[in-house]
Amino acid sequence: MTCGCNLKERWETSRDDDNLDWNRLKTVLERYHNQPGSLIAVLQETQSIYGYLPLKALFIIARELKIKPSKVYGAATFYTQFRFKPVGKHLILLCQGTACHVNGADRIATALCEELKIEIGDTTADGMFTLDTAACLGCCSLAPVMMIDGQAYGPLTPDKARAVIKAIYSTELAAGRDGEPA
Ligand code: FES
């Protein structure tokens, strides 16, 4: 999502958001009702509910906060913290800060892309992982570092990064087997 043109048309023709529970957003909006300057807080809570900002949510927020949709969209796209595509079960944030960059973050990125068979910003076909980048994650002593579901891993080598991914996949597979009926 890089352009705000034809927002309404894109929302109306999109089926991506059809199955989401909008009551959860309604609860957030009721809490921020009549609170000027609450747009960013509402966007943050919306993302924490759905894992990203669905296009339809931007229209609902605009309507309820009485702000033009283009303004809501402009605010959402201004901040890098907001995502516009659904994320996988596990969100990988690969640090691109200075300490990580000089310690080989690019090699880690290459290893992760190869291991997951996706590009940065994408989600694996099975919906298990989303790979994204972030500015300094605040644990530079671990550089190069990645964070998965809030847990930091570092200092990484390409092999260590691959091993972390494999370990999570193994855990998921084991959990899937345990969940199968005997
Ligand atoms: S630069 Fe990567 S954690 Fe600070």
Backbone and ligand atoms as CSV (ligand in chain L), in Angstrom:
chain,resi,resn,atom,element,x,y,z
A,1,MET,N,N,0.858,-1.189,0.000
A,1,MET,CA,C,0.000,0.000,0.000
A,1,MET,C,C,0.890,1.233,0.000
A,2,THR,N,N,1.054,1.863,-1.171
A,2,THR,CA,C,1.922,3.026,-1.214
A,2,THR,C,C,1.205,4.282,-1.681
A,3,CYS,N,N,0.000,4.134,-2.196
A,3,CYS,CA,C,-0.684,5.285,-2.753
A,3,CYS,C,C,-2.095,5.389,-2.197
A,4,GLY,N,N,-2.523,6.617,-1.891
A,4,GLY,CA,C,-3.844,6.812,-1.308
A,4,GLY,C,C,-4.937,7.024,-2.351
A,5,CYS,N,N,-4.587,6.920,-3.651
A,5,CYS,CA,C,-5.580,7.129,-4.694
A,5,CYS,C,C,-6.646,6.039,-4.658
A,6,ASN,N,N,-7.888,6.376,-4.991
A,6,ASN,CA,C,-8.978,5.406,-5.119
A,6,ASN,C,C,-9.140,4.520,-3.889
A,7,LEU,N,N,-8.927,5.098,-2.719
A,7,LEU,CA,C,-9.007,4.312,-1.488
A,7,LEU,C,C,-10.331,3.598,-1.356
A,8,LYS,N,N,-11.418,4.375,-1.535
A,8,LYS,CA,C,-12.750,3.825,-1.287
A,8,LYS,C,C,-13.043,2.693,-2.281
A,9,GLU,N,N,-12.674,2.921,-3.529
A,9,GLU,CA,C,-12.923,1.897,-4.556
A,9,GLU,C,C,-12.160,0.616,-4.222
A,10,ARG,N,N,-10.898,0.781,-3.772
A,10,ARG,CA,C,-10.093,-0.393,-3.450
A,10,ARG,C,C,-10.685,-1.151,-2.273
A,11,TRP,N,N,-11.187,-0.419,-1.282
A,11,TRP,CA,C,-11.792,-1.087,-0.136
A,11,TRP,C,C,-13.055,-1.847,-0.573
A,12,GLU,N,N,-13.898,-1.162,-1.377
A,12,GLU,CA,C,-15.173,-1.778,-1.744
A,12,GLU,C,C,-14.999,-3.005,-2.622
A,13,THR,N,N,-13.926,-3.067,-3.400
A,13,THR,CA,C,-13.730,-4.225,-4.268
A,13,THR,C,C,-12.874,-5.299,-3.599
A,14,SER,N,N,-12.295,-4.971,-2.439
A,14,SER,CA,C,-11.440,-5.952,-1.767
A,14,SER,C,C,-12.267,-6.878,-0.898
A,15,ARG,N,N,-11.924,-8.167,-0.909
A,15,ARG,CA,C,-12.605,-9.147,-0.055
A,15,ARG,C,C,-11.698,-9.564,1.097
A,16,ASP,N,N,-10.493,-8.939,1.172
A,16,ASP,CA,C,-9.487,-9.386,2.136
A,16,ASP,C,C,-9.961,-9.274,3.582
A,17,ASP,N,N,-10.801,-8.275,3.871
A,17,ASP,CA,C,-11.144,-7.976,5.261
A,17,ASP,C,C,-12.491,-8.561,5.669
A,18,ASP,N,N,-13.106,-9.368,4.802
A,18,ASP,CA,C,-14.482,-9.817,5.035
A,18,ASP,C,C,-14.675,-10.610,6.318
A,19,ASN,N,N,-13.679,-11.397,6.706
A,19,ASN,CA,C,-13.881,-12.310,7.828
A,19,ASN,C,C,-13.411,-11.780,9.177
A,20,LEU,N,N,-13.058,-10.523,9.231
A,20,LEU,CA,C,-12.542,-9.977,10.489
A,20,LEU,C,C,-13.684,-9.590,11.426
A,21,ASP,N,N,-13.400,-9.660,12.718
A,21,ASP,CA,C,-14.390,-9.319,13.737
A,21,ASP,C,C,-14.294,-7.820,14.038
A,22,TRP,N,N,-15.253,-7.063,13.500
A,22,TRP,CA,C,-15.185,-5.602,13.645
A,22,TRP,C,C,-15.670,-5.122,15.010
A,23,ASN,N,N,-16.266,-6.011,15.793
A,23,ASN,CA,C,-16.705,-5.596,17.133
A,23,ASN,C,C,-15.521,-5.201,18.009
A,24,ARG,N,N,-14.373,-5.835,17.765
A,24,ARG,CA,C,-13.205,-5.511,18.582
A,24,ARG,C,C,-12.735,-4.082,18.296
A,25,LEU,N,N,-12.822,-3.675,17.037
A,25,LEU,CA,C,-12.457,-2.296,16.704
A,25,LEU,C,C,-13.479,-1.323,17.291
A,26,LYS,N,N,-14.743,-1.733,17.265
A,26,LYS,CA,C,-15.801,-0.882,17.815
A,26,LYS,C,C,-15.528,-0.578,19.296
A,27,THR,N,N,-15.084,-1.593,20.035
A,27,THR,CA,C,-14.777,-1.410,21.453
A,27,THR,C,C,-13.668,-0.380,21.645
A,28,VAL,N,N,-12.645,-0.454,20.794
A,28,VAL,CA,C,-11.542,0.520,20.873
A,28,VAL,C,C,-12.067,1.921,20.608
A,29,LEU,N,N,-12.883,2.036,19.551
A,29,LEU,CA,C,-13.378,3.364,19.172
A,29,LEU,C,C,-14.297,3.951,20.231
A,30,GLU,N,N,-15.032,3.102,20.910
A,30,GLU,CA,C,-15.894,3.609,21.982
A,30,GLU,C,C,-15.039,4.192,23.112
A,31,ARG,N,N,-13.910,3.556,23.349
A,31,ARG,CA,C,-13.025,4.037,24.422
A,31,ARG,C,C,-12.404,5.396,24.082
A,32,TYR,N,N,-12.139,5.636,22.792
A,32,TYR,CA,C,-11.487,6.884,22.389
A,32,TYR,C,C,-12.490,7.927,21.898
A,33,HIS,N,N,-13.763,7.635,22.073
A,33,HIS,CA,C,-14.798,8.551,21.593
A,33,HIS,C,C,-14.582,9.953,22.168
A,34,ASN,N,N,-14.645,10.966,21.316
A,34,ASN,CA,C,-14.495,12.366,21.752
A,34,ASN,C,C,-13.143,12.666,22.384
A,35,GLN,N,N,-12.127,11.942,21.989
A,35,GLN,CA,C,-10.778,12.261,22.481
A,35,GLN,C,C,-9.939,12.783,21.325
A,36,PRO,N,N,-9.795,14.091,21.206
A,36,PRO,CA,C,-9.022,14.647,20.093
A,36,PRO,C,C,-7.568,14.150,20.156
A,37,GLY,N,N,-6.954,13.961,19.011
A,37,GLY,CA,C,-5.548,13.548,18.980
A,37,GLY,C,C,-5.340,12.079,19.294
A,38,SER,N,N,-6.398,11.293,19.219
A,38,SER,CA,C,-6.253,9.876,19.589
A,38,SER,C,C,-5.972,8.972,18.381
A,39,LEU,N,N,-5.832,9.560,17.187
A,39,LEU,CA,C,-5.730,8.735,15.981
A,39,LEU,C,C,-4.595,7.707,16.044
A,40,ILE,N,N,-3.401,8.123,16.430
A,40,ILE,CA,C,-2.266,7.185,16.424
A,40,ILE,C,C,-2.498,6.062,17.437
A,41,ALA,N,N,-3.025,6.422,18.605
A,41,ALA,CA,C,-3.311,5.382,19.612
A,41,ALA,C,C,-4.336,4.385,19.073
A,42,VAL,N,N,-5.352,4.878,18.366
A,42,VAL,CA,C,-6.375,3.988,17.794
A,42,VAL,C,C,-5.745,3.089,16.724
A,43,LEU,N,N,-4.889,3.661,15.891
A,43,LEU,CA,C,-4.225,2.857,14.860
A,43,LEU,C,C,-3.346,1.778,15.500
A,44,GLN,N,N,-2.641,2.137,16.575
A,44,GLN,CA,C,-1.785,1.148,17.255
A,44,GLN,C,C,-2.620,0.011,17.834
A,45,GLU,N,N,-3.731,0.360,18.444
A,45,GLU,CA,C,-4.571,-0.695,19.047
A,45,GLU,C,C,-5.203,-1.561,17.947
A,46,THR,N,N,-5.571,-0.917,16.853
A,46,THR,CA,C,-6.145,-1.664,15.732
A,46,THR,C,C,-5.135,-2.682,15.205
A,47,GLN,N,N,-3.887,-2.242,15.074
A,47,GLN,CA,C,-2.858,-3.170,14.582
A,47,GLN,C,C,-2.608,-4.295,15.582
A,48,SER,N,N,-2.684,-3.965,16.876
A,48,SER,CA,C,-2.436,-5.048,17.849
A,48,SER,C,C,-3.582,-6.056,17.840
A,49,ILE,N,N,-4.779,-5.649,17.432
A,49,ILE,CA,C,-5.905,-6.595,17.336
A,49,ILE,C,C,-5.759,-7.496,16.108
A,50,TYR,N,N,-5.540,-6.881,14.947
A,50,TYR,CA,C,-5.590,-7.642,13.692
A,50,TYR,C,C,-4.205,-8.070,13.183
A,51,GLY,N,N,-3.143,-7.502,13.795
A,51,GLY,CA,C,-1.792,-7.817,13.334
A,51,GLY,C,C,-1.346,-6.907,12.203
A,52,TYR,N,N,-2.260,-6.123,11.648
A,52,TYR,CA,C,-1.976,-5.159,10.590
A,52,TYR,C,C,-3.160,-4.187,10.542
A,53,LEU,N,N,-3.088,-3.208,9.640
A,53,LEU,CA,C,-4.184,-2.254,9.512
A,53,LEU,C,C,-5.003,-2.601,8.265
A,54,PRO,N,N,-6.138,-3.279,8.439
A,54,PRO,CA,C,-6.985,-3.565,7.275
A,54,PRO,C,C,-7.515,-2.254,6.682
A,55,LEU,N,N,-7.637,-2.226,5.364
A,55,LEU,CA,C,-8.115,-1.007,4.697
A,55,LEU,C,C,-9.482,-0.588,5.221
A,56,LYS,N,N,-10.343,-1.582,5.427
A,56,LYS,CA,C,-11.689,-1.259,5.910
A,56,LYS,C,C,-11.629,-0.590,7.292
A,57,ALA,N,N,-10.665,-1.001,8.115
A,57,ALA,CA,C,-10.540,-0.414,9.450
A,57,ALA,C,C,-10.246,1.080,9.349
A,58,LEU,N,N,-9.459,1.471,8.349
A,58,LEU,CA,C,-9.134,2.888,8.199
A,58,LEU,C,C,-10.401,3.697,7.921
A,59,PHE,N,N,-11.324,3.114,7.151
A,59,PHE,CA,C,-12.586,3.814,6.870
A,59,PHE,C,C,-13.472,3.888,8.107
A,60,ILE,N,N,-13.500,2.813,8.865
A,60,ILE,CA,C,-14.320,2.819,10.082
A,60,ILE,C,C,-13.757,3.849,11.066
A,61,ILE,N,N,-12.443,3.864,11.218
A,61,ILE,CA,C,-11.798,4.818,12.130
A,61,ILE,C,C,-12.083,6.247,11.675
A,62,ALA,N,N,-11.967,6.494,10.371
A,62,ALA,CA,C,-12.220,7.836,9.841
A,62,ALA,C,C,-13.652,8.274,10.141
A,63,ARG,N,N,-14.578,7.367,9.908
A,63,ARG,CA,C,-15.992,7.696,10.131
A,63,ARG,C,C,-16.263,7.993,11.610
A,64,GLU,N,N,-15.749,7.128,12.475
A,64,GLU,CA,C,-16.063,7.263,13.893
A,64,GLU,C,C,-15.329,8.432,14.549
A,65,LEU,N,N,-14.101,8.714,14.092
A,65,LEU,CA,C,-13.353,9.843,14.674
A,65,LEU,C,C,-13.622,11.144,13.918
A,66,LYS,N,N,-14.465,11.036,12.874
A,66,LYS,CA,C,-14.821,12.211,12.059
A,66,LYS,C,C,-13.576,12.888,11.459
A,67,ILE,N,N,-12.757,12.050,10.867
A,67,ILE,CA,C,-11.549,12.519,10.179
A,67,ILE,C,C,-11.635,12.021,8.736
A,68,LYS,N,N,-11.128,12.801,7.782
A,68,LYS,CA,C,-11.161,12.356,6.383
A,68,LYS,C,C,-10.352,11.063,6.221
A,69,PRO,N,N,-10.883,10.078,5.443
A,69,PRO,CA,C,-10.129,8.837,5.220
A,69,PRO,C,C,-8.711,9.085,4.713
A,70,SER,N,N,-8.549,10.077,3.852
A,70,SER,CA,C,-7.210,10.338,3.307
A,70,SER,C,C,-6.247,10.776,4.409
A,71,LYS,N,N,-6.780,11.452,5.418
A,71,LYS,CA,C,-5.926,11.900,6.515
A,71,LYS,C,C,-5.523,10.704,7.394
A,72,VAL,N,N,-6.474,9.812,7.633
A,72,VAL,CA,C,-6.167,8.608,8.414
A,72,VAL,C,C,-5.119,7.780,7.670
A,73,TYR,N,N,-5.335,7.623,6.377
A,73,TYR,CA,C,-4.398,6.860,5.539
A,73,TYR,C,C,-3.014,7.514,5.548
A,74,GLY,N,N,-3.002,8.847,5.439
A,74,GLY,CA,C,-1.729,9.578,5.431
A,74,GLY,C,C,-0.970,9.374,6.735
A,75,ALA,N,N,-1.680,9.427,7.861
A,75,ALA,CA,C,-1.023,9.227,9.154
A,75,ALA,C,C,-0.492,7.805,9.263
A,76,ALA,N,N,-1.295,6.834,8.811
A,76,ALA,CA,C,-0.900,5.420,8.937
A,76,ALA,C,C,0.338,5.119,8.088
A,77,THR,N,N,0.399,5.705,6.899
A,77,THR,CA,C,1.534,5.409,6.019
A,77,THR,C,C,2.775,6.211,6.403
A,78,PHE,N,N,2.603,7.253,7.199
A,78,PHE,CA,C,3.751,8.075,7.608
A,78,PHE,C,C,4.662,7.306,8.568
A,79,TYR,N,N,4.044,6.515,9.443
A,79,TYR,CA,C,4.816,5.822,10.479
A,79,TYR,C,C,5.175,4.401,10.034
A,80,THR,N,N,6.455,4.071,10.165
A,80,THR,CA,C,6.904,2.750,9.704
A,80,THR,C,C,6.404,1.618,10.603
A,81,GLN,N,N,5.903,1.946,11.787
A,81,GLN,CA,C,5.429,0.889,12.694
A,81,GLN,C,C,4.164,0.211,12.166
A,82,PHE,N,N,3.476,0.841,11.218
A,82,PHE,CA,C,2.203,0.265,10.773
A,82,PHE,C,C,2.390,-0.625,9.540
A,83,ARG,N,N,1.637,-1.752,9.556
A,83,ARG,CA,C,1.679,-2.702,8.433
A,83,ARG,C,C,0.301,-2.756,7.794
A,84,PHE,N,N,0.280,-3.089,6.485
A,84,PHE,CA,C,-0.989,-3.084,5.747
A,84,PHE,C,C,-1.318,-4.449,5.147
A,85,LYS,N,N,-0.519,-5.418,5.492
A,85,LYS,CA,C,-0.800,-6.784,5.018
A,85,LYS,C,C,-0.843,-7.704,6.230
A,86,PRO,N,N,-1.671,-8.752,6.198
A,86,PRO,CA,C,-1.708,-9.694,7.317
A,86,PRO,C,C,-0.321,-10.289,7.564
A,87,VAL,N,N,-0.030,-10.546,8.820
A,87,VAL,CA,C,1.271,-11.146,9.141
A,87,VAL,C,C,1.090,-12.628,9.462
A,88,GLY,N,N,2.189,-13.367,9.365
A,88,GLY,CA,C,2.164,-14.790,9.680
A,88,GLY,C,C,2.063,-15.024,11.177
A,89,LYS,N,N,2.068,-16.283,11.540
A,89,LYS,CA,C,1.951,-16.643,12.952
A,89,LYS,C,C,3.127,-16.093,13.751
A,90,HIS,N,N,4.319,-16.090,13.143
A,90,HIS,CA,C,5.518,-15.584,13.809
A,90,HIS,C,C,6.069,-14.401,13.012
A,91,LEU,N,N,6.256,-13.283,13.697
A,91,LEU,CA,C,6.782,-12.088,13.031
A,91,LEU,C,C,8.273,-11.962,13.344
A,92,ILE,N,N,9.087,-12.009,12.285
A,92,ILE,CA,C,10.540,-11.837,12.424
A,92,ILE,C,C,10.888,-10.396,12.078
A,93,LEU,N,N,11.510,-9.703,13.014
A,93,LEU,CA,C,11.996,-8.355,12.738
A,93,LEU,C,C,13.514,-8.403,12.725
A,94,LEU,N,N,14.083,-8.171,11.569
A,94,LEU,CA,C,15.540,-8.188,11.437
A,94,LEU,C,C,16.047,-6.762,11.570
A,95,CYS,N,N,16.952,-6.552,12.518
A,95,CYS,CA,C,17.417,-5.193,12.789
A,95,CYS,C,C,18.301,-4.675,11.664
A,96,GLN,N,N,18.048,-3.428,11.292
A,96,GLN,CA,C,18.837,-2.754,10.265
A,96,GLN,C,C,19.574,-1.557,10.849
A,97,GLY,N,N,19.623,-1.486,12.182
A,97,GLY,CA,C,20.330,-0.367,12.827
A,97,GLY,C,C,21.820,-0.423,12.535
A,98,THR,N,N,22.534,0.621,12.924
A,98,THR,CA,C,23.952,0.750,12.555
A,98,THR,C,C,24.791,-0.412,13.079
A,99,ALA,N,N,24.645,-0.741,14.363
A,99,ALA,CA,C,25.477,-1.807,14.949
A,99,ALA,C,C,25.230,-3.126,14.229
A,100,CYS,N,N,23.977,-3.420,13.925
A,100,CYS,CA,C,23.651,-4.672,13.236
A,100,CYS,C,C,24.133,-4.633,11.788
A,101,HIS,N,N,24.003,-3.478,11.178
A,101,HIS,CA,C,24.430,-3.348,9.781
A,101,HIS,C,C,25.925,-3.625,9.651
A,102,VAL,N,N,26.731,-2.992,10.524
A,102,VAL,CA,C,28.184,-3.183,10.393
A,102,VAL,C,C,28.613,-4.581,10.827
A,103,ASN,N,N,27.765,-5.282,11.555
A,103,ASN,CA,C,28.105,-6.643,11.991
A,103,ASN,C,C,27.483,-7.722,11.103
A,104,GLY,N,N,26.964,-7.331,9.952
A,104,GLY,CA,C,26.586,-8.355,8.972
A,104,GLY,C,C,25.095,-8.644,8.855
A,105,ALA,N,N,24.240,-7.651,9.151
A,105,ALA,CA,C,22.792,-7.876,9.037
A,105,ALA,C,C,22.396,-8.303,7.621
A,106,ASP,N,N,23.132,-7.816,6.620
A,106,ASP,CA,C,22.787,-8.182,5.237
A,106,ASP,C,C,22.929,-9.682,4.988
A,107,ARG,N,N,23.981,-10.267,5.588
A,107,ARG,CA,C,24.183,-11.720,5.410
A,107,ARG,C,C,23.070,-12.499,6.114
A,108,ILE,N,N,22.618,-11.965,7.244
A,108,ILE,CA,C,21.518,-12.619,7.968
A,108,ILE,C,C,20.242,-12.527,7.129
A,109,ALA,N,N,20.036,-11.369,6.515
A,109,ALA,CA,C,18.846,-11.188,5.674
A,109,ALA,C,C,18.846,-12.189,4.533
A,110,THR,N,N,20.005,-12.357,3.892
A,110,THR,CA,C,20.108,-13.305,2.772
A,110,THR,C,C,19.791,-14.729,3.243
A,111,ALA,N,N,20.352,-15.103,4.412
A,111,ALA,CA,C,20.112,-16.454,4.941
A,111,ALA,C,C,18.632,-16.667,5.262
A,112,LEU,N,N,18.009,-15.675,5.871
A,112,LEU,CA,C,16.591,-15.817,6.235
A,112,LEU,C,C,15.714,-15.909,4.982
A,113,CYS,N,N,16.014,-15.066,3.987
A,113,CYS,CA,C,15.226,-15.099,2.750
A,113,CYS,C,C,15.357,-16.467,2.071
A,114,GLU,N,N,16.569,-17.008,2.084
A,114,GLU,CA,C,16.777,-18.325,1.459
A,114,GLU,C,C,16.048,-19.412,2.252
A,115,GLU,N,N,16.183,-19.355,3.574
A,115,GLU,CA,C,15.585,-20.389,4.417
A,115,GLU,C,C,14.056,-20.381,4.298
A,116,LEU,N,N,13.504,-19.182,4.281
A,116,LEU,CA,C,12.035,-19.049,4.273
A,116,LEU,C,C,11.456,-19.023,2.858
A,117,LYS,N,N,12.323,-18.826,1.876
A,117,LYS,CA,C,11.911,-18.735,0.462
A,117,LYS,C,C,10.947,-17.576,0.233
A,118,ILE,N,N,11.260,-16.466,0.865
A,118,ILE,CA,C,10.473,-15.241,0.668
A,118,ILE,C,C,11.425,-14.048,0.610
A,119,GLU,N,N,10.875,-12.897,0.246
A,119,GLU,CA,C,11.635,-11.649,0.296
A,119,GLU,C,C,11.260,-10.908,1.578
A,120,ILE,N,N,12.068,-9.933,1.945
A,120,ILE,CA,C,11.738,-9.120,3.116
A,120,ILE,C,C,10.411,-8.401,2.879
A,121,GLY,N,N,9.544,-8.445,3.877
A,121,GLY,CA,C,8.220,-7.831,3.761
A,121,GLY,C,C,7.138,-8.859,3.446
A,122,ASP,N,N,7.558,-10.079,3.102
A,122,ASP,CA,C,6.588,-11.110,2.699
A,122,ASP,C,C,6.303,-12.101,3.824
A,123,THR,N,N,5.269,-12.924,3.567
A,123,THR,CA,C,4.868,-13.978,4.499
A,123,THR,C,C,4.996,-15.317,3.785
A,124,THR,N,N,5.446,-16.335,4.507
A,124,THR,CA,C,5.589,-17.661,3.879
A,124,THR,C,C,4.226,-18.187,3.428
A,125,ALA,N,N,4.249,-19.060,2.440
A,125,ALA,CA,C,2.998,-19.558,1.849
A,125,ALA,C,C,2.128,-20.263,2.888
A,126,ASP,N,N,2.754,-20.885,3.893
A,126,ASP,CA,C,1.961,-21.578,4.918
A,126,ASP,C,C,1.492,-20.641,6.031
A,127,GLY,N,N,1.818,-19.334,5.898
A,127,GLY,CA,C,1.351,-18.365,6.896
A,127,GLY,C,C,2.089,-18.451,8.223
A,128,MET,N,N,3.223,-19.143,8.234
A,128,MET,CA,C,3.937,-19.360,9.493
A,128,MET,C,C,4.813,-18.172,9.887
A,129,PHE,N,N,5.523,-17.582,8.908
A,129,PHE,CA,C,6.462,-16.504,9.218
A,129,PHE,C,C,6.231,-15.287,8.311
A,130,THR,N,N,6.358,-14.108,8.914
A,130,THR,CA,C,6.500,-12.869,8.151
A,130,THR,C,C,7.886,-12.323,8.463
A,131,LEU,N,N,8.599,-11.928,7.429
A,131,LEU,CA,C,9.949,-11.385,7.612
A,131,LEU,C,C,9.919,-9.891,7.321
A,132,ASP,N,N,10.330,-9.116,8.304
A,132,ASP,CA,C,10.337,-7.666,8.122
A,132,ASP,C,C,11.591,-7.093,8.760
A,133,THR,N,N,11.843,-5.836,8.505
A,133,THR,CA,C,13.017,-5.192,9.098
A,133,THR,C,C,12.565,-4.139,10.095
A,134,ALA,N,N,13.498,-3.735,10.951
A,134,ALA,CA,C,13.191,-2.704,11.940
A,134,ALA,C,C,14.429,-1.860,12.156
A,135,ALA,N,N,14.224,-0.658,12.660
A,135,ALA,CA,C,15.359,0.154,13.098
A,135,ALA,C,C,15.870,-0.473,14.391
A,136,CYS,N,N,16.857,0.126,15.006
A,136,CYS,CA,C,17.504,-0.449,16.195
A,136,CYS,C,C,16.486,-1.047,17.170
A,137,LEU,N,N,16.702,-2.311,17.509
A,137,LEU,CA,C,15.785,-3.024,18.410
A,137,LEU,C,C,16.140,-2.808,19.878
A,138,GLY,N,N,17.202,-2.047,20.126
A,138,GLY,CA,C,17.536,-1.702,21.506
A,138,GLY,C,C,18.393,-2.731,22.213
A,139,CYS,N,N,18.960,-3.681,21.460
A,139,CYS,CA,C,19.851,-4.666,22.100
A,139,CYS,C,C,21.097,-4.802,21.229
A,140,CYS,N,N,21.790,-3.667,21.020
A,140,CYS,CA,C,22.918,-3.602,20.089
A,140,CYS,C,C,24.069,-4.514,20.501
A,141,SER,N,N,24.179,-4.850,21.785
A,141,SER,CA,C,25.281,-5.722,22.225
A,141,SER,C,C,25.123,-7.121,21.628
A,142,LEU,N,N,23.930,-7.430,21.124
A,142,LEU,CA,C,23.682,-8.737,20.501
A,142,LEU,C,C,23.845,-8.697,18.981
A,143,ALA,N,N,24.264,-7.565,18.439
A,143,ALA,CA,C,24.308,-7.392,16.982
A,143,ALA,C,C,25.173,-8.439,16.278
A,144,PRO,N,N,24.729,-8.931,15.137
A,144,PRO,CA,C,23.448,-8.646,14.479
A,144,PRO,C,C,22.321,-9.447,15.134
A,145,VAL,N,N,21.171,-8.832,15.226
A,145,VAL,CA,C,20.090,-9.404,16.015
A,145,VAL,C,C,18.775,-9.406,15.237
A,146,MET,N,N,17.943,-10.402,15.539
A,146,MET,CA,C,16.570,-10.393,15.035
A,146,MET,C,C,15.649,-10.638,16.226
A,147,MET,N,N,14.423,-10.212,16.079
A,147,MET,CA,C,13.445,-10.429,17.134
A,147,MET,C,C,12.303,-11.240,16.533
A,148,ILE,N,N,11.921,-12.317,17.218
A,148,ILE,CA,C,10.785,-13.119,16.749
A,148,ILE,C,C,9.754,-13.148,17.864
A,149,ASP,N,N,8.585,-12.642,17.577
A,149,ASP,CA,C,7.495,-12.589,18.561
A,149,ASP,C,C,7.964,-11.940,19.861
A,150,GLY,N,N,8.812,-10.913,19.736
A,150,GLY,CA,C,9.248,-10.163,20.916
A,150,GLY,C,C,10.484,-10.707,21.595
A,151,GLN,N,N,10.986,-11.859,21.131
A,151,GLN,CA,C,12.204,-12.404,21.753
A,151,GLN,C,C,13.414,-12.134,20.856
A,152,ALA,N,N,14.488,-11.608,21.460
A,152,ALA,CA,C,15.685,-11.262,20.689
A,152,ALA,C,C,16.598,-12.468,20.536
A,153,TYR,N,N,17.184,-12.604,19.338
A,153,TYR,CA,C,18.145,-13.657,19.051
A,153,TYR,C,C,19.415,-13.008,18.499
A,154,GLY,N,N,20.576,-13.266,19.143
A,154,GLY,CA,C,21.833,-12.717,18.672
A,154,GLY,C,C,22.935,-13.029,19.667
A,155,PRO,N,N,24.186,-12.791,19.304
A,155,PRO,CA,C,24.615,-12.376,17.972
A,155,PRO,C,C,24.440,-13.522,16.977
A,156,LEU,N,N,23.943,-13.160,15.804
A,156,LEU,CA,C,23.596,-14.159,14.798
A,156,LEU,C,C,24.708,-14.357,13.784
A,157,THR,N,N,24.767,-15.544,13.284
A,157,THR,CA,C,25.481,-15.836,12.043
A,157,THR,C,C,24.394,-16.346,11.091
A,158,PRO,N,N,24.689,-16.441,9.800
A,158,PRO,CA,C,23.665,-16.999,8.906
A,158,PRO,C,C,23.196,-18.378,9.360
A,159,ASP,N,N,24.141,-19.228,9.802
A,159,ASP,CA,C,23.752,-20.580,10.243
A,159,ASP,C,C,22.882,-20.539,11.494
A,160,LYS,N,N,23.229,-19.644,12.438
A,160,LYS,CA,C,22.420,-19.550,13.655
A,160,LYS,C,C,21.003,-19.074,13.323
A,161,ALA,N,N,20.907,-18.122,12.421
A,161,ALA,CA,C,19.576,-17.605,12.045
A,161,ALA,C,C,18.728,-18.724,11.428
A,162,ARG,N,N,19.361,-19.506,10.554
A,162,ARG,CA,C,18.635,-20.642,9.952
A,162,ARG,C,C,18.200,-21.634,11.025
A,163,ALA,N,N,19.098,-21.872,11.998
A,163,ALA,CA,C,18.798,-22.850,13.052
A,163,ALA,C,C,17.601,-22.389,13.903
A,164,VAL,N,N,17.506,-21.099,14.153
A,164,VAL,CA,C,16.372,-20.587,14.938
A,164,VAL,C,C,15.063,-20.863,14.193
A,165,ILE,N,N,15.078,-20.591,12.896
A,165,ILE,CA,C,13.869,-20.821,12.090
A,165,ILE,C,C,13.494,-22.303,12.093
A,166,LYS,N,N,14.508,-23.156,11.902
A,166,LYS,CA,C,14.246,-24.609,11.873
A,166,LYS,C,C,13.681,-25.074,13.212
A,167,ALA,N,N,14.220,-24.538,14.304
A,167,ALA,CA,C,13.748,-24.947,15.637
A,167,ALA,C,C,12.285,-24.559,15.832
A,168,ILE,N,N,11.914,-23.387,15.363
A,168,ILE,CA,C,10.508,-22.959,15.519
A,168,ILE,C,C,9.601,-23.842,14.653
A,169,TYR,N,N,10.072,-24.139,13.433
A,169,TYR,CA,C,9.281,-25.036,12.575
A,169,TYR,C,C,9.091,-26.397,13.234
A,170,SER,N,N,10.173,-26.920,13.839
A,170,SER,CA,C,10.085,-28.237,14.484
A,170,SER,C,C,9.076,-28.203,15.624
A,171,THR,N,N,9.124,-27.128,16.412
A,171,THR,CA,C,8.181,-27.001,17.528
A,171,THR,C,C,6.747,-26.969,17.008
A,172,GLU,N,N,6.554,-26.240,15.915
A,172,GLU,CA,C,5.204,-26.147,15.339
A,172,GLU,C,C,4.722,-27.511,14.820
A,173,LEU,N,N,5.641,-28.222,14.170
A,173,LEU,CA,C,5.277,-29.541,13.642
A,173,LEU,C,C,4.909,-30.494,14.768
A,174,ALA,N,N,5.717,-30.465,15.842
A,174,ALA,CA,C,5.454,-31.341,16.984
A,174,ALA,C,C,4.104,-31.005,17.615
A,175,ALA,N,N,3.841,-29.695,17.742
A,175,ALA,CA,C,2.561,-29.275,18.336
A,175,ALA,C,C,1.396,-29.726,17.455
A,176,GLY,N,N,1.599,-29.665,16.119
A,176,GLY,CA,C,0.562,-30.105,15.187
A,176,GLY,C,C,0.272,-31.588,15.327
A,177,ARG,N,N,1.367,-32.369,15.480
A,177,ARG,CA,C,1.193,-33.826,15.628
A,177,ARG,C,C,0.465,-34.149,16.934
A,178,ASP,N,N,0.871,-33.424,18.017
A,178,ASP,CA,C,0.237,-33.681,19.319
A,178,ASP,C,C,-1.248,-33.352,19.282
A,179,GLY,N,N,-1.572,-32.370,18.398
A,179,GLY,CA,C,-2.969,-31.925,18.350
A,179,GLY,C,C,-3.858,-32.828,17.515
A,180,GLU,N,N,-3.202,-33.758,16.767
A,180,GLU,CA,C,-4.011,-34.643,15.907
A,180,GLU,C,C,-4.747,-35.697,16.724
A,181,PRO,N,N,-5.927,-36.039,16.301
A,181,PRO,CA,C,-6.620,-37.110,17.015
A,181,PRO,C,C,-5.852,-38.423,16.883
A,182,ALA,N,N,-5.821,-39.211,17.964
A,182,ALA,CA,C,-5.076,-40.472,17.941
A,182,ALA,C,C,-5.743,-41.436,17.004
L,1,FES,S1,S,21.450,-1.633,15.932
L,1,FES,FE1,FE,20.511,-3.594,16.003
L,1,FES,S2,S,19.785,-3.726,18.030
L,1,FES,FE2,FE,20.655,-1.743,17.935
